[in-house]
Amino acid sequence: MTPSVIEITSLDDPRLADYAHLTDVALKKARGTEHGLYIAESLLVLQRALSAGHEPRSVLALGASVGGAIAALGDRDVPVFSGPGELLEELTGYVLHRGLIAAMHRPALPTVSALLEGASRVVILENVADPTNVGAIFRSVGAIGADAVLVTPRCSDPFYRRSIRVSMGTVLQVPWTRLGDWASTRALLTASGFHLAALALTPDAVSLREFAATAPQRVALVLGAEGEGLTEEAIAAADSVVRIPMAHGIDSLNVAATAAVAMYALA
Ligand SMILES: C[S@@+](CC[C@H](N)C(=O)[O-])C[C@H]1O[C@@H](n2cnc3c(N)ncnc32)[C@H](O)[C@@H]1O
């Protein structure tokens, strides 16, 4: 089997519905899927998604990008829709600057225990709401080399389009999953021998430099929301509270910058 190229001349084909102005939330509930869909934008991100074992439902490509899509898809029997730029723009509501987009099946998320097994550095995002920050953190995790990301139920979804784009597709490479409440999370971390370090600006926090000098073997770094910071529950669950000293009277760092600095210090 190989991909089939379908030239579209109208927007009536129901298989094009995945591209018709759908929000990230609607894609998560897409019909005919087990776990919903996400959108991969660009050939590079499609390649990363395929390497991660994710399966495409279809691809939408401008003429010059059809060849790249077909090569990436290999022997998968997946429709590649192509057509005039204006028609594709009418369908999606925007210009396909990156040449193609693909509707990808969301994979089943792994269990927390599976991700903790064999890991020594993990990052926990508590209620981080901005997909740009989530994507930037995944990019740093991938680049600096932490093993996994765990996100709380109220954290923005790493498979949202903006996160995937900002992360350059690393959200598709770095293992991640969703957590339950703090009590169950704490129990799982303890069972796996993890030290939970809360990144926060409390007066009694130890400096990151001091913490890194004698860092435990297995560390979970927890980072908080952009406005409120970490919840009291997260701080109470932590083994250590760690701060990056600030200069010039500046009160805090952006959460993605904090993640990069802390991971590097502990790498
Ligand atoms: C923009 S900050 C939130 C600031 C919030 N007003 C507070 O007091 O925590 C977002 C997250 O980044 C992390 N963070 C930012 N600056 C930090 C610093 N200097 N030391 C430790 N963590 C920091 C914390 O995890 C925080 O929850």
The ligand as a Gaussian input file, in Angstrom:
#p B3LYP/6-31G(d) Opt

LIG

0 1
 C        6.132000      33.447000      36.446000
 S        6.409000      32.353000      37.736000
 C        5.071000      32.671000      38.838000
 C        5.352000      33.774000      39.714000
 C        4.419000      33.800000      40.893000
 N        4.011000      35.130000      41.120000
 C        5.119000      33.212000      42.127000
 O        5.271000      33.934000      43.092000
 O        5.494000      32.053000      42.102000
 C        5.967000      30.766000      37.127000
 C        6.730000      29.642000      37.738000
 O        8.104000      29.747000      37.371000
 C        8.919000      29.267000      38.419000
 N        9.846000      30.363000      38.789000
 C        9.926000      31.589000      38.237000
 N       10.955000      32.282000      38.745000
 C       11.544000      31.475000      39.658000
 C       12.685000      31.613000      40.513000
 N       13.403000      32.733000      40.522000
 N       13.017000      30.579000      41.312000
 C       12.290000      29.442000      41.312000
 N       11.209000      29.256000      40.505000
 C       10.843000      30.244000      39.683000
 C        8.017000      28.820000      39.537000
 O        7.813000      27.424000      39.456000
 C        6.735000      29.584000      39.249000
 O        5.620000      28.904000      39.756000

